[in-house]
C-alpha cells in the first residue's frame, strides 16, 4: 500500500550530502536518496542568508519516519535541519514494493 511509504526531505550543505545519504542507505533506514543542487534563502538568527545546498529526497516506509528523523538529527550539521515527512498518495506499485523490501523490517 502506498500509504506505507513516505518521503523525507532534508536540505544539507553540499559537503555533508554524500555522508548523510550513505549513512541512511547503509543503515537501511531509507531505500534511496536523490540529491539535487539548490540555492536556499532563509532568515537565520535575524539575518537573511543564502546557501548552496543539496536537497535530499529520501524514500522509506512510514513506520521508519521517527528513526530516520532521529538519525538525521545526530548526523546533520545544522542546529535546526529541515526535515519534512510527506505522504505518498499513489505510486508505481513495483517501486513501492522495492522501497519496502530495501528498508529494515
Secondary structure, DSSP 8 states (H G I E B T S, - for coil): -GGGEEEEEEEEEHHHHHHHHHHHHHTTS-SEEEEEEEEEEEEETTEEEEEEEEEEEEEEEGGGHHHHHHHHHHH-SSTT---EEEE-----HHHHHHHHHHS--
